[in-house]
Amino acid sequence: MKGLSVLFLILCIVFFLMLGISIIVYIIAFYSPNGKQNDDYNLPPMSDELRVMSMKLVRELNERPFERVTIRSYDGKTLAGRLYKGVENAPVHIGFHGYRGTPSRDISGGADLYLSLGHNLLLIEERAHKSSEGHTITFGIRERQDCLSWIRFVNARFGENTPVMINGISMGAATVLMASELELPGNVRGIIADAPYSSPEKIIASVVGTLRLPLKPAMFFLKLSARLFGGFTLNGASAEEAVKHTQVPILIIHGEADDFVPCEMSRAIYNSNPKMIEFHTFPGAGHGLSFLVDRPRYEAIAKAFILRCLGPQQAEESEI
């Protein structure tokens, strides 16, 4: 009996130790609190020159008039966004920001381009970010379904014949690529993905390696915490696999000096379906900084892709 009691005690200690570690891992990796992550000016590391450029773009975007909009997600959460209106009957761009990011901070550069074309722009606040409900970040696994919900909102608001482009950066880029295999409405004309990762599992493993943590134990607890407290599995979706089934043209842009999401991940995604994907890299650009490093080239590539996706008539109207 004494031996069984000792064994039971050991098992309890192991159980609660594993549970405690899992809770800590969940909070670090997947839990989304309020605070700095909602600060538009909490910029990632970059040079002073790029920081000044970025802050100017954020400030200018925040000063533009917009309409607050909300939807209900497929699992009952209220999701929020900002709608910037373009000219009448113009296409609509839907922008998805990155992990613990904000729409203004992450998409201000692209927003400036889309709005300069006279297009409508819907900047969404990902679930568990800003004023959208939820506390669990699923690295695009649930967020890709939100992408489909926002497209349906746009179609209800602007009509099902209105051309739609979906755009994202970092986690947002992986999200829109993972959404590319869903049954997207026929008016979705193209996808722009800036610095996407190939899958949630691979990017988390990459970060674990960067932190020099033991891979197998770390991934065990990451997967366990995602399942226990987030209710999702890390291998639930993959951008690299999703694009194999897409019917929508895709543009991928990635900085060659990205030390967070390796540029090779975008190359792997491109190699999954080169017929449907256009791929460009930017020398010297860190994570999500391609626009700031070479704005003229970035805008030329993105604009050419957008106009090609929209067709001659929309291209002509956008250039007026």
C-alpha positions, 0 to 999 in steps of 0.5 A, spaced: 500 500 500 505 504 501 508 503 494 502 505 491 501 511 495 508 513 493 507 512 486 500 515 486 504 521 489 509 521 484 504 521 478 500 527 481 506 531 481 508 529 474 501 531 472 500 537 475 508 539 473 506 538 466 499 542 467 503 547 470 508 547 464 502 547 459 499 553 462 505 557 461 507 555 454 499 557 452 500 564 455 507 565 452 505 562 445 497 562 444 494 567 449 492 574 447 492 579 452 491 587 452 497 591 452 503 593 448 500 588 442 494 593 441 499 599 441 500 601 433 506 604 435 509 598 438 514 597 432 518 591 431 526 592 431 528 596 425 533 602 423 531 609 425 530 611 418 525 605 417 522 607 424 520 614 422 517 612 415 513 607 419 510 611 424 508 616 419 504 611 415 501 609 421 499 616 423 497 618 416 492 611 416 489 613 423 488 620 421 483 617 415 476 617 416 473 610 417 467 606 419 467 601 424 464 594 422 463 588 426 461 581 424 459 574 428 465 569 427 463 562 425 464 560 432 460 566 435 465 571 437 464 578 435 470 581 430 471 588 428 474 592 423 475 598 420 472 600 413 476 605 409 471 607 403 474 608 396 470 611 389 463 608 387 463 601 385 471 600 386 474 593 388 475 591 396 481 589 399 481 585 406 487 586 410 489 581 415 495 583 420 500 579 423 501 575 430 500 580 436 500 586 431 495 591 429 492 593 422 495 600 422 502 598 424 502 592 420 498 594 413 499 601 413 504 601 407 499 597 403 493 601 405 496 607 402 497 603 395 490 600 395 487 607 397 491 611 392 488 606 387 481 609 389 479 602 392 475 600 398 479 597 404 477 593 410 482 592 415 480 587 420 482 586 427 484 578 428 480 574 433 484 575 440 487 582 437 484 589 439 477 590 440 475 583 437 473 577 441 477 571 443 483 570 447 487 564 443 491 566 437 491 559 433 496 562 427 491 562 422 487 555 423 481 558 425 483 565 423 482 562 415 475 561 417 474 568 419 477 570 412 471 567 409 466 570 414 469 577 412 469 576 405 461 574 406 460 581 409 463 584 404 459 581 399 453 583 403 455 590 403 458 591 396 454 586 392 457 579 390 460 582 383 464 587 387 472 584 386 475 582 392 482 582 394 485 579 400 491 581 403 496 579 409 502 580 412 506 575 417 501 571 420 495 574 416 499 572 410 499 565 412 492 566 414 489 568 407 494 563 404 490 557 408 484 560 406 485 559 399 483 552 399 476 554 402 470 555 397 472 562 396 466 566 392 468 567 385 469 575 386 475 573 390 480 575 384 487 575 388 491 574 394 497 578 396 501 575 402 507 578 405 512 574 409 508 568 410 510 562 414 509 555 411 505 552 417 503 554 424 507 547 426 513 549 422 514 556 424 513 555 431 518 549 431 523 554 427 522 559 433 523 554 438 530 553 434 532 560 434 531 560 442 535 554 442 530 550 446 530 542 446 525 541 440 522 535 442 520 537 449 518 544 447 513 542 441 510 536 445 508 542 450 506 547 445 502 541 442 499 539 448 497 546 450 494 548 444 490 542 444 488 543 452 487 550 452 486 553 445 482 547 443 486 546 436 491 542 433 498 545 430 497 541 424 490 543 423 492 547 417 498 549 412 499 554 407 504 550 403 499 545 402 493 549 401 495 553 395 496 546 392 488 547 391 487 554 390 484 557 384 486 564 385 492 567 383 497 569 389 503 574 390 508 572 395 513 577 397 518 576 402 524 579 405 531 576 404 534 578 411 527 576 415 530 573 421 523 571 424 520 567 418 525 564 414 524 566 406 525 559 405 518 558 407 515 562 402 519 559 397 517 552 399 509 555 398 511 558 391 514 551 389 507 548 391 504 551 386 508 555 381 503 556 376 498 560 380 503 563 385 508 569 383 514 570 388 518 576 389 524 577 394 527 583 397 534 583 399 536 587 405 529 587 408 527 584 415 520 581 417 515 584 414 519 590 412 520 589 404 515 595 403 519 600 407 526 598 404 524 598 397 517 602 396 517 603 389 519 596 387 514 593 392 508 598 389 510 596 382 510 589 383 503 589 387 500 594 383 501 590 377 499 584 380 492 587 382 491 590 376 492 584 372 487 580 377 482 585 376 482 585 369 482 591 363 476 594 365 477 595 373 485 596 371 483 602 367 478 605 372 483 604 378 488 608 374 483 614 372 
